């Protein structure tokens, strides 16, 4: 549904130009509670979402030179929107998410994912496979980073995302009889394990940091250590899979079990 209060801008002041440009930095996104979305498809996704849209700028109205100054892209797109961040993205008390966990479901927990492209791709994967929500350690890259937003291809508007203390959240999951899965090089073959899609209690798949894997604090809470076997099994080739690729392979297997 398109919001009635959206302002389509035909001009832009120098102060507003500087403000929009500043939103490429996390500090100013945090201060203002705003982020930018670029591209006709992405702006359309924003307009149809429940997010509050502050303003929309069209290149045909403000000109190529101005659009290039406010854009975070190397080739400025035809449109850019300034969007307000949701109020529930940053969660100080994990108990605030108890209602989300009570009905079960399959969740992702991102343990210090740092690469914007990886986070954006992971949100697209979560959107495709119907993940109920994505939880992230507070040092995970900002989901409203322009590179992350672009990489989500609109999933940022459809997937619930919460930055929260992951170990504390995991304890809430375990208290509800839920399962916490993680991928490890010394884990058990994923294709030979029983996998719980969270039909009756919450199930969480932990995705570790790109270089260091799952942290010790989270590894201690994992109830089932999984391993994605290579092919052939005795010749691993690469040392490990990219975090987003591992996410897709793992979730796909979980979802395959209920088809």
N, C-alpha and C positions, 0 to 999 in steps of 0.2 A: 504494500500500500504506500502510495506517495504522500509525504507529509505536506500539509497545506502551507506551513510557515516557511518553507525553504526559500531562501533568497538567491535568485540567479543574478550574478554580478556582471554588469557591463563595464565597470571600471574598478580600479583598485588604487588606494592611496599608498604612499611610500611606507607609512607605518604598518599598514596591513600587509604589504608585501614582505616586510621584514619579519612580521609575526608568523606568516605562513612559512617562510623560508626557515625560521627557527624550529619549526615542528619536525625538521629532519633530525633534530637532536633530542635524546630521551629527556634531558633535563627540562626542556621547555614543554615537551608533551606531558610530563608529569605536573608541571606548574599550571598549565592551562586546561588539562583534561581533554585535549584535542589531538587528533592525528589527521594525516592527509591520505586521500585515496586518489589514484590516477588511472586514467583510461576509461573509455566509454563503457565497456562491459563492467568494470569494477565500480564506477560511479553509479551505474544502473543498479547493480547489486546492493549498493549502499542505500539508494533511494527506496528500494523495495523491502529493505530490512527494517527491524524495529529500532535501529540506531538513530540517534538524533543528528540530523544534518544541519550544520550551521550555515554553510554557504556553498554554492557551486559556481565554478568559473569555467567559461567556455573560451577556447582559443580564438574562435571567430569573433568573439565580442571584446576580449581584452587585448588581442593581438599576439603574434608569435613571440615578440621580444619579451613581453611581460610574462607570458606563460613559461618561457624558458628560464626566467629568473626565479619563479616560484616552484618549478618542477624539480623533483629529485631524480628524474630519469635523464639519460644521456640524450634521448630524442623526446622532447616534450610531447605529451599526448594531447588530444583535442579537448579533454576535460579534466578537471580536478575538483575534488570536494573536500571541505573541511568538516570532519565528523567528530562527535563527542564520544569519548570512551565510555563503556558501560560502567555502572557503579560497583558491580560485584566481581571485577576481575582480580583485585588484590584482596586477599583474605588473610587477616591477622589471626583469627581464631578458627582452626579447622572444624570446630563443632558447628560453625555456621553452615557447613556443607552436609551435615548429618541427614537432612531431608532428601538430598540428592542421592545419598547412598542407601537410604532405607528401602527403596524399591528395587534394589539390585541393579544389574546392568554391567556392561563392559566398558572400562575406562582405560585411559593412558596416563602414565606418570612420567614426565620428562625430567630426568635427573641431570640438570645442568647442561642442556643443549645450548651451544653457543653460536652455531652457524645460522644466519638468517635464512638461507636457502633451505637448510634442513628443516627448520621449524615450519616454514611456509609449506613445504612439501608434506610434512607430517600432518599438518592440519587438513590438507587436501585429502590425504589418506583416511584420516579420521572421519571426514565428511562422507567419503565414498562408502566406508564400511559401517556407518551408523554408530560410531562411538558416542556414548552418552555424554561424556565430558572429558576434557584434557586438563590434568593437573600438572603444574610445573614448579620446580624448585625456583626460589626467588632470584637465583643468579642465572636462570635461563634467559636467553636473549629476549628483548622486549617484543611482544607480539605485534605492537603498533609501529615498530621500525618499518620505514617505507619499503625496504627490501623484503621483509617478511610479508607485509600486506600484499605486495605484488605477487609473491610466490604462492600465496594461498589461492589465488584465482577466485576469490569470493567466499572461500570457506571461512574466513575470519568472521563473517557475518552470520554463519550458521552453526558453528561449533562452539559450545560453551568452553571457555578457557578460564582457569583460576590459578593464580600464583599463590602458593601456600606451602607451609612446612610439610614436606613429603613424609618424613618419618612419623610425625604426629598424625597425619591423615591416614597413613598405612595402619597405624594402631587402631583407628576407628573402623577401618575395613575389617581387620582381623577380629575385632570385638563383635562384629556382626556375622561371624562365620564365613567371611569372604576369603578369597585367594589372591595372592600377590605373586605374579610371574615375572621372571627376568631372564634375559638371554646371557649366557656365560660360555666361554670356551671350554669349561670343564663341566657343563651341564649335561642333562640327559637328552637324547634325541627327541626333538619336539614331536615328530611324527609318530612316536611310540608312546606318548604320554596322554593321559586323560586331561582334557582341557575344559574348563568351566567357563561358559559364556556369560555367567552372571544372571541366569534366569531366575534364581531364587535369592541370591545374596551377591554383593558386589564382587567383581573380579577386576583386578588392575594389572596391566602389562607395563612394566617399568622399562624405559628406554634410557640407556646410559649415555654419558658424555662421549663425544666423538673420539677422543684420544685416551681417556682414562676408564671408560666404561661406567658401570654402576658403582656408586660410592659405597664405602664400607658400611655406613649407617643404614643405607637402604638394603644392601646385600643381606644384612642380618635379619631383615624382616621378610625377605622373599621366601615364600612357602614352596615354590617349585622352580628349580633352576633348569632352564631350557637351553638346548643347543640346536642351532640350525645347521644340519650337516651339509658339507659340500658334496659335489659329485665330480669324480668318484670319491667315495668316503675316505679313501686312504691317500688322497692327493688334494689338500686344501687349496693350493695355489695362493690366492690372496690371504693375508693374515686375518682379515675380518671384513664384514660388510659395512657399507655406509649406514649411518644411523637411520636415515629415512627408508632405505631399502630394507633393512632388517625389520623396521616397523611394518612395512607393507607385507613382507613374507609372513611374519608372525600373526598379524591380525587376519590375513587371508586364511590361514590354517584354522584359526579359531572359528571364523565364520563358516568355513567349509563344513565343519562338524554339525552345524544345525540346518544345513540345506537339504 
